[in-house]
């Protein structure tokens, strides 16, 4: 057996061996919670002193020691001991080595159960804000790209078959609205994490006369969790954040797929910047959309992260169980993968070149004015199903003869139906096809400009929400400013 010190040594005559320590440790994963752990400990110590549970001198010593540890960790000079089970024991153990007896009083009135729940909620809030900002950056880039190409027409597809022409800006804004919904999910995940579990102790609360409201205020939580059992065992907020990352990745994957398709020689609608492409080790001519493919590929692992987290939680009885140690790795992986993917997509969009002529050429093919011819007949009294059949026969004729709808003469249209008037040929002009889609949310230029204004306003609201929380950050590293006296 190892002689490693444990926080429960009084009950045991032996300690875990090297394998057990390694198997049971989480320091390699939860070390990233160091700032939250230190902030939570400072707030807890201040509260203990304010309630006369520990002395003010002890609280000052604890805060000074913790701030010193924070500086060392952020400077990269802190030596983590792999024998420490987790970040909580690593910080507390070092604190006691540095300041002695006061460090041993820090854990009064709390458990690692409510401590880790607090750290994780603080971290979830901080990461939700980081992802929210990255999401906003992608949306802003989409809006600039839409504005710069406001009159460019591109083929619209269903079933990957040409369907109807749309403005490129209309197509791009569809992704802006997807990302706006992702931002709403991130905002909700932030809200769900914004409640304090500290003070619940192991599961039943504590006998000490603590002030949970004070700690909540110190740490920027809007409320305290009402039930101590729920406080230490709830990870719904982490599922919410991981789900937001997962669906966000699905949306980025769809966008990445279109970037991949559009950059092929067959499409040629866009050219990705060299900085966001790679070559081949054997084929000198190749320019591969590897980063878009990686976004698409990494989506699978994030879907797996969500599944892993849900399965970990699904059979747990109240309250805390060691299984919960496994909640962080999938959540952190989903967060980091989504953050990196947002950055990659923003970089690709910001630097790609739009090949407007190739898009216009594509929009002229595929009989994409066929619906407009049918609508013309329907508007002149022909039942739509009959109009559909008439135009379908015209399309079949074009396919057999290698023509497009724009090649028809007025006489040929009248041969198909005498209802076609002199203005029928104007119906099939691609610009006119786009311009006639004037319904709310349609692709007519005026409607797209309205939509761009709405999307820009929605983004501005989200940016204000973010600024309100990052300007006076609710997650403060190390509590108050260093040197600020305890009151």
Secondary structure, DSSP 8 states (H G I E B T S, - for coil): ------TTTTT-SS---HHHHHHH--HHHHGGGHHHHHHHHHHHHHHHHHTTSS-HHHHHHHHHHHHHHHHHHHHT-----TTS-SHHHHHHHHHHHHHTHHHHTTTTT--HHHHHHHHHHHHHHHHHHHHHHHHHHHHHHHHHHHHHTTT-EEEEEETTEEEEEEEHHHHHHHHHHHHHHHHHHHHHHHHHH-SB-TT-TTTT--SS---HHHHHHHHT-S-B-S-HHHHHH--HHHHHHHHHHHHHHHHHHHHHHHHHHHTSTTT-SEE--GGG-B--SS-TT--B-HHHHHHHHHHHHHHHHHHHHHHHHTT--SS--GGGGGHHHHHHHHHHHHHHHHHHHHHHHHH-EE-HHHHHHHHHSTTTTHHHHHHHHHHTT--HHHHHHHHHHHHHHHHHHT--GGG--HHHHHHH-TT--TTHHHHT-HHHHHHT--STT-SSHHHHHHHHHHHHHHHHHHHHHHHHHHTTTSS-TTSS-TT----
